[in-house]
Amino acid sequence: MTAEELSNVIVKGMEDKKASDIVVMDLRDINSTMTDFFVICSGTSDTQIEGISNAVEEEVYKSNKEKPWKSEGKNNRQWVLMDYVNVVVHIFLKEKREFYQLEDLWGDAKVTKINNQ
């Protein structure tokens, strides 16, 4: 499965749990990046953050039999990072996402906004 295909599977998992403001950032044309894609979304509660991260893991495992290489933040449920090596998933509480402004840090990336609620 390509990194782009994996990104699409991750987006499906996010959409299944009603994640908001989903964006896919293509980092392939940026020098010295550690991954090909970031997939970022927001949730409104720590419960939803947990649900989104579980849905992403389940969706990726169903389609690719792959688990994240590394995962962080599941205990705090404010910013969950799931590293699939070529695709890194960021699931934020809305206020944490606004604070860290990850999209602005990678302003040279090609950003695709996913139409959702």
Secondary structure as GFF3:
##gff-version 3
##sequence-region A 1 117
A	DSSP	alpha_helix	3	16	.	.	.	ID=ss1
A	DSSP	beta_strand	20	26	.	.	.	ID=ss2
A	DSSP	beta_strand	37	43	.	.	.	ID=ss3
A	DSSP	alpha_helix	46	64	.	.	.	ID=ss4
A	DSSP	beta_strand	70	72	.	.	.	ID=ss5
A	DSSP	beta_strand	79	83	.	.	.	ID=ss6
A	DSSP	beta_strand	87	93	.	.	.	ID=ss7
A	DSSP	alpha_helix	94	100	.	.	.	ID=ss8
A	DSSP	alpha_helix	102	105	.	.	.	ID=ss9
A	DSSP	beta_strand	110	113	.	.	.	ID=ss10
###
